[in-house]
Amino acid sequence: MRALDIPEIPSQVLDLMGESDKFASALVCQTWSSVALDAIWRDLDELIALLYLIGDVTTIYNFKTRFPRTRQHVEFSQSLEGTDWSRFDSYAARVISLNWDSKGLSFSPTVFGQIAAARPGSKPLLPNLLSIKWAAHYDVDTDHMLHFLSQSVTFLHIQYRDTCTASHVTALMSNLATLAPEVSELTIECSFRVDRVDEALSSWIESLKKLRKVTLPRCFGSPRIVKALGSLGGLESVSGDVKPSETTEHADVILGTYWSLPSNAFQKLRFIDFDATLAQAVELFSGPPPPDLRGLWLAVIGPATNAIIQTFFSALVTWCTDLEELSLNLVSTVTESRERIRFKTLDPLLQLRKLQKLQILHDLSIYLATDNVEAMSLAWPCLVQLSLRGGYREEVSRTSFSILESFAIKFPYIQRLAISLHIDRDAGVVDSVPATFTNLRELHLDTSSIREQQLLPVATLLSLICPPGVEILFGMTKWHQEALRQKRFHAIGVHDTGLIWRRIANGVRSYHRVHQSDRNPEMTATYFRYWFASQS
């Protein structure tokens, strides 16, 4: 076997060369094997590579955009007579995934018309395409996407940016229903309110008989869209908003439409992700849940009195007792500034413990102190993933390194744990611990508030309680890295500073805020992903 027959090798070579040279690999490297070329062309991020296979391409600049920025337009410099379409088809047939963002670079309106006029036959440009992710910044960009839709497409993710108009999108959706009828996963992002296109959108949804997963902004914001979703019968996952506006009366209409649907409308629905007020969430919990619901992500905002919060948790744990995955993002509007609700006790955890099948709990904010974790009376044997936000250092009564030991005792089967550590400045070195994480695979620690001299004790503790092979995500400064190397932690990745969105597993979101230091730029915190080699 030749080296170029191994798919990974030419892929790495092209990564070094740059995506713009992908077309050159098709024109020059004719000795590459079919397996290698399949791997190279499988995922296409630069459509210009395809155009180079058709004819000579030139770039012009258009200064007549709405915003003061230069936008490049790609067009053919001459006619397409004499194009070797068999060569083009041999590479186009290999493309399975297309990811295109038109920001700063688009196609002349005549490009695809020229291709359609010159190309023999009527088959799609990319006949085996399965997945499309298309970011349109102008109305003309949405028109270009139509040339790549076919009955083979099953995954469609469309982003309509600021300059796309609702009227143009409405006209486009009538074509989408006929060009891509086999779509099973649909995601739409737009800057305008989706209820402005709800008639066209609901008609399109009703035509997608194989649709299983849908993510729409304000997808519960229109009774018409709710009815369209309910008519599918086989829907498994819905992500979107419940509230269409700040008026609770309108929300009551939406929920009334939801409950008025046939009992089997959402019989296969396993996942819901929505935003609502606390009152709307409690109202939602008053009706029957979908019979097969397993996952629920809630972003809840509203006046958060103790009585409302108590009612919210009581209604939640009785609404769907079979939940396996839960994410709670609770925000209070009692004051003018919207603040995340941070619980000073573990009462919410004790309430959620009633969900006996719950395996994944994420995003709950609790003041993590050693005393309240130790006081938690119930172990949680079924929980395998847990992500908690901690309180600020000055708000925590007493926190020490032994808090991790308490987690190891209370959650013996935990596999992925994400928490914030805010350690007392006087906390000492831990030499031994009676409990260890026996099943832990990933540990996400926001340690950006830990002092430099405290990181070595933290690393010592982790070497005692974590089994070999655990991957740990640290937030730290570069001065802390040597302390970790002393404990046989090996860096395997670096993450950018700022707000990090990390998927732990099964779509569970983990948010971490990296703290910046104003005193010294060298103290800017960075996330390093480490692998713990051994305990020796």
Summary of the structure (lengths in Angstrom):
residues: 536
radius of gyration: 26.9
end to end distance: 41.0
largest distance: 78.9
contacts: 1675
relative contact order: 0.05
helix: 34%
strand: 23%
